[in-house]
């Protein structure tokens, strides 16, 4: 049954599908049914790619490597040069190519069964909603939104996808990594007792930046910001959302759900006059339902020591979550460890062919919202609750209108000056 999204979850005028986008849904039935009927890789799965950057082309290659019978037939990006480069990199000479802000609609209107959504995260709720309306299976990169309104939209769309028996897998690849799965199962079975605390880290040296010169000098400010999407919270969600979500998702996995409280801090120390409004360091305390507190830490600091990973502590021991347990029980994973970024596509396509579609949409939305909660607490300097974040926050930072033209340049957040919305 097709169920309309609640009106309060709409992404405003920009996210409403045009007549062309709405007509996509009418084309969905035959392609979706063909894939659901496919078994043992005997039928081809036609894939579309939306977002031709490094992660988008990487995800497309991972999909091609994951299973037999997979073919990429359409690609889209904001920039024509990205489409051209992706087709060359992936050897897709016969694939259709589209560019511009509405190019995702053209991919969805193509004869595809599965779409890879890998544009900047701010666009994800819109593109996900359109893909499910069009009856397409979805692989979407994390994170899946940049604010609570976007997360609620993704949750509603994921529920609709479940009703339509569409497979949804997200780019939280640790959930598909055998060493993590085996370790986490032992933690769930009580190998380290009741969890009493933990730590999650994504501490690195820094990220790329593209100056507005050479060919970029001729594009509008809004397009240039999309090319530099990491540096604005309305496009990336900030580092705690864009990268650190991986580690936060593992904490939610270990504790069986999101935290109940957030208490954070951070700032912008190393970026200097670099354009953008994101911070370069966060430290957030996540309190889970059983009273356990987890330290969540991420940063971009030049010439610093990197630390990326997770650790949980229980009454009987501790674990790095990815293959090792120490305490009353000792465990070291020794099984196979395929590339998890390929394995997630293997699992997705297998679920489609078995007509047992995976659906990770709500799960990744809740982990995205957890990271957003940490950011909001740090930006405002306020302790906030999960219940308010999920059900009460009205924060909606994605622009109402996305088109070539003036840029959207919010100020760098200053704790105490940022309103809690």
C-alpha positions in Angstrom: 0.0 0.0 0.0 1.3 3.4 -0.9 1.1 5.8 2.1 1.8 9.5 1.8 4.4 11.0 4.2 3.0 13.1 7.1 2.9 16.7 6.0 5.3 17.8 8.9 8.0 15.5 7.5 8.1 17.1 4.1 11.4 18.8 3.2 9.5 22.0 2.1 9.1 23.2 -1.4 12.5 21.9 -2.6 11.9 18.3 -1.6 8.5 18.0 -3.2 8.7 16.0 -6.4 7.9 17.8 -9.6 5.5 16.2 -12.1 8.5 14.6 -13.8 9.6 13.1 -10.5 6.2 11.9 -9.6 5.8 10.2 -12.9 8.8 8.1 -12.0 6.7 6.1 -9.6 4.5 4.9 -12.4 7.5 3.2 -14.1 8.6 1.3 -11.0 6.5 -1.8 -10.9 7.9 -3.9 -13.8 11.6 -3.3 -12.9 11.0 -4.0 -9.2 9.1 -7.2 -9.8 11.8 -8.4 -12.2 14.4 -8.1 -9.6 12.4 -9.6 -6.8 11.9 -12.6 -9.0 15.6 -13.0 -9.8 17.4 -15.9 -8.1 20.9 -17.1 -7.8 22.2 -14.2 -9.8 20.5 -15.5 -13.0 18.9 -12.1 -13.7 20.7 -8.9 -14.3 20.3 -6.1 -11.7 20.4 -2.7 -13.4 21.9 0.0 -11.2 21.8 3.8 -11.2 24.3 6.0 -9.5 23.4 9.4 -8.0 26.6 11.2 -6.9 29.8 10.6 -8.8 32.4 11.7 -6.3 35.0 9.5 -4.7 32.6 7.7 -2.4 29.9 7.4 -5.1 32.3 5.9 -7.7 33.7 3.7 -4.9 30.3 2.4 -3.9 29.5 1.8 -7.6 32.7 -0.3 -7.9 31.9 -2.1 -4.7 28.5 -3.0 -6.1 30.0 -4.3 -9.3 32.5 -6.4 -7.4 29.9 -7.8 -5.0 27.7 -10.0 -7.2 27.4 -11.4 -10.7 24.8 -10.0 -13.0 25.1 -6.4 -11.9 25.2 -3.6 -14.5 25.4 0.2 -14.0 23.3 1.8 -16.6 22.7 5.4 -15.5 24.8 7.9 -13.6 24.1 11.5 -12.3 25.9 14.3 -10.6 25.5 18.0 -10.2 28.5 18.6 -12.5 28.9 17.2 -16.0 32.7 16.7 -15.5 32.0 14.3 -12.6 29.6 12.3 -14.8 32.2 12.1 -17.5 35.0 11.1 -15.1 32.8 8.4 -13.4 31.9 6.8 -16.7 35.6 6.7 -17.7 36.7 5.4 -14.2 34.0 2.7 -14.1 34.2 1.8 -17.8 30.6 2.7 -18.4 30.7 3.9 -22.0 27.1 2.7 -22.7 25.6 4.2 -19.5 23.3 7.2 -19.6 24.7 10.3 -18.0 22.7 13.2 -16.4 23.8 16.3 -14.5 22.2 19.2 -12.6 20.2 19.5 -9.4 17.3 17.5 -10.8 19.5 14.8 -12.5 18.5 12.2 -9.8 15.0 12.3 -11.2 16.3 11.3 -14.6 18.2 8.3 -13.2 15.1 7.2 -11.3 13.1 7.5 -14.5 15.6 5.1 -16.2 15.1 1.4 -16.4 16.9 0.6 -13.1 16.2 -1.8 -10.3 18.6 -0.4 -7.6 19.9 3.1 -7.0 23.1 4.1 -5.2 22.6 7.5 -3.4 26.0 9.1 -2.7 25.5 12.8 -2.9 26.3 15.1 0.0 24.2 14.0 3.0 22.0 17.1 3.1 20.3 15.8 -0.1 19.7 12.3 1.2 16.1 12.6 2.6 14.9 14.1 -0.7 16.6 11.5 -2.9 15.6 8.6 -0.7 12.0 9.7 -0.7 12.0 9.9 -4.5 13.7 6.5 -4.9 11.2 4.7 -2.7 8.3 6.5 -4.4 9.8 5.2 -7.7 9.8 1.7 -6.4 13.6 1.3 -6.4 15.8 -0.7 -4.1 18.4 1.6 -2.4 21.9 1.6 -1.3 22.5 4.9 0.4 25.7 6.3 1.9 25.8 7.4 5.5 24.9 9.8 7.1 21.3 10.0 5.8 20.4 13.5 7.0 21.9 16.6 8.6 19.1 17.6 11.0 16.2 16.0 13.0 13.6 16.9 10.4 15.6 15.1 7.8 16.0 12.0 10.0 12.3 11.8 10.6 11.7 12.0 6.9 14.1 9.1 6.3 12.4 7.0 9.1 9.0 7.6 7.4 10.4 6.7 4.0 12.1 3.5 5.4 8.7 2.4 6.8 7.1 3.0 3.4 9.9 1.0 1.7 9.2 -1.9 4.1 5.5 -1.9 3.0 6.6 -1.9 -0.6 9.2 -4.7 0.0 12.1 -2.6 -1.2 15.6 -3.4 0.1 17.4 -0.6 1.8 21.1 -0.9 2.9 23.2 1.9 4.3 26.9 2.6 4.2 27.5 1.6 7.9 29.6 -1.3 6.7 30.7 -2.5 10.1 27.2 -4.0 10.4 28.3 -6.3 7.5 31.8 -7.1 8.7 32.1 -10.7 10.0 34.7 -9.8 12.7 32.3 -7.1 14.1 29.3 -9.4 13.8 30.9 -12.3 15.6 32.3 -10.0 18.4 29.0 -8.1 18.8 27.1 -11.4 19.1 29.3 -12.5 22.0 28.8 -9.1 23.7 25.1 -9.5 23.3 25.3 -13.0 24.8 27.0 -11.6 27.9 30.7 -12.3 27.2 31.7 -9.1 29.0 28.7 -8.8 31.3 26.6 -5.8 31.6 28.0 -2.8 29.7 29.0 0.0 32.0 30.8 2.4 29.6 32.8 2.8 26.4 34.7 5.1 24.1 34.3 5.9 20.4 36.9 7.8 18.3 37.4 9.3 14.9 40.5 11.5 15.4 42.3 12.3 12.2 44.6 15.0 10.6 42.3 16.8 8.3 40.2 16.9 5.1 40.4 18.3 1.6 39.3 21.8 0.5 38.8 23.1 -3.0 39.4 26.8 -3.7 37.1 28.7 -6.0 39.6 29.0 -8.8 40.3 27.5 -12.3 37.1 25.9 -13.5 35.3 26.5 -10.2 35.7 30.2 -10.7 32.9 30.1 -13.2 30.3 28.3 -11.1 27.9 30.0 -8.7 28.6 30.2 -5.0 25.9 27.6 -4.2 27.4 25.1 -6.7 30.9 25.8 -5.3 29.6 25.0 -1.8 28.2 21.7 -3.0 31.6 20.9 -4.5 33.1 21.7 -1.0 30.2 20.1 0.8 32.1 18.8 3.8 32.8 22.3 5.1 29.1 23.3 5.7 26.9 21.7 8.3 23.8 21.9 6.1 25.6 19.7 3.5 27.8 17.3 5.6 26.3 17.5 9.1 29.9 18.3 10.4 32.5 15.7 11.1 30.7 14.2 14.0 27.9 13.3 11.7 29.7 12.6 8.4 32.6 10.4 9.7 32.1 9.7 13.4 28.7 8.2 12.7 30.5 4.9 12.0 31.8 4.7 15.6 28.6 6.1 17.1 26.6 3.4 15.2 28.7 0.7 16.8 27.9 2.1 20.2 24.2 2.1 19.4 24.6 -1.5 18.2 26.4 -2.6 21.4 23.9 -0.9 23.7 20.8 -2.0 21.8 19.6 1.5 20.8 20.4 5.2 20.9 21.4 7.1 24.1 18.9 8.9 26.3 21.0 12.0 26.9 23.8 14.1 25.2 26.2 16.5 26.8 28.8 17.9 24.4 31.5 20.5 23.7 33.9 21.4 21.0 35.0 24.2 18.7 36.9 25.4 15.7 40.6 25.8 16.5 42.6 24.7 13.5 40.6 25.8 10.4 41.6 29.5 10.6 40.1 31.6 7.8 39.2 28.5 5.8 35.6 28.9 4.4 32.9 26.9 6.0 31.1 26.8 9.3 32.0 23.3 10.6 34.0 22.7 13.8 37.3 20.7 14.0 36.8 18.9 17.3 34.0 17.5 19.4 33.8 15.6 22.7 30.3 14.3 23.7 29.1 12.2 26.6 26.4 9.7 25.5 24.3 8.3 28.3 22.5 5.1 27.5 19.4 3.7 29.0 21.1 1.5 31.6 23.1 4.5 33.0 26.3 3.7 31.2 28.2 6.6 29.8 30.2 6.6 26.5 32.8 9.2 25.5 32.5 10.1 21.9 35.5 12.0 20.5 36.3 13.3 17.0 38.7 15.9 15.6 40.6 17.2 12.6 44.1 18.3 13.8 47.1 18.6 11.5 50.2 16.5 12.4 48.3 14.7 15.2 48.0 11.0 16.1 45.1 9.3 14.6 42.7 7.1 16.5 39.6 5.6 14.9 37.7 2.8 16.6 35.5 1.7 19.5 35.8 0.1 22.9 33.1 -1.1 25.3 33.6 -2.0 28.9 31.4 -4.5 30.9 31.3 -5.9 34.4 33.3 -9.0 33.2 35.7 -7.5 30.6 36.1 -5.3 27.6 36.1 -5.4 23.8 37.3 -3.5 20.8 34.0 -4.6 19.1 35.8 -5.7 15.9 37.4 -9.0 16.9 38.8 -9.0 20.4 37.4 -9.7 23.9 39.4 -9.6 27.1 38.2 -10.5 30.6 36.6 -13.6 32.1 36.2 -14.7 28.5 38.9 -14.3 25.8 38.1 -14.1 22.1 40.1 -13.3 19.0 38.3 -13.5 15.7 40.1 -15.7 13.2 37.6 -16.1 10.5 37.2 -14.6 7.0 37.2 -10.9 6.7 36.0 -9.8 3.3 36.0 -6.2 2.3 33.0 -4.9 4.3 32.3 -2.1 1.7 31.8 -4.9 -0.9 30.0 -7.2 1.6 27.3 -4.8 2.3 26.4 -4.8 -1.4 26.6 -8.6 -1.5 24.1 -8.8 1.3 21.9 -6.2 -0.3 21.7 -7.9 -3.7 21.3 -11.4 -2.1 18.3 -10.1 -0.1 16.7 -8.7 -3.3 17.2 -12.0 -5.2 15.8 -14.0 -2.3 12.8 -11.7 -2.0 13.8 -11.2 1.6 14.7 -7.5 1.4 17.0 -6.0 4.1 15.8 -2.7 5.4 18.4 -0.6 7.4 16.7 2.7 6.8 15.4 3.4 10.3 18.6 1.9 11.9 20.9 4.3 10.1 18.5 7.2 10.6 18.6 6.7 14.3 22.4 6.5 14.3 22.5 9.6 12.2 20.2 11.4 14.6 22.5 10.2 17.5 25.4 12.0 15.9 23.3 15.1 15.2 22.3 15.1 18.9 25.9 15.2 19.9 26.5 18.1 17.5 23.5 20.0 18.7 24.5 19.6 22.3 28.0 20.8 21.6 26.9 23.7 19.3 24.4 25.0 21.9 26.3 24.1 25.1 23.1 22.4 26.4 22.4 18.9 27.7 19.6 17.5 25.6 17.4 14.3 25.7 16.8 11.7 23.1 13.1 12.0 23.5 13.1 15.7 22.7 15.6 15.2 19.8 13.5 12.5 18.2 10.0 14.0 18.8 10.4 17.7 19.6 13.3 19.3 17.8 12.2 21.4 14.8 15.8 22.0 13.5 15.8 22.0 9.7 19.0 23.5 8.3 18.8 22.3 4.7 18.0 25.2 2.3 14.5 25.6 0.9 15.8 26.1 -2.6 18.7 24.4 -4.3 19.8 25.9 -7.7 22.7 27.7 -9.2 22.9 31.2 -7.6 23.7 32.8 -4.3 25.4 30.7 -1.6 24.1 29.7 1.8 26.7 30.8 4.4 25.7 30.3 8.0 27.9 31.6 10.8 30.3 29.4 12.7 28.3 28.1 15.7 29.3 29.7 19.0 28.1 27.8 22.2 25.7 30.0 24.1 24.8 31.9 21.0 23.2 29.0 19.2 19.5 28.6 19.9 18.3 25.1 20.7 15.5 24.4 18.2 
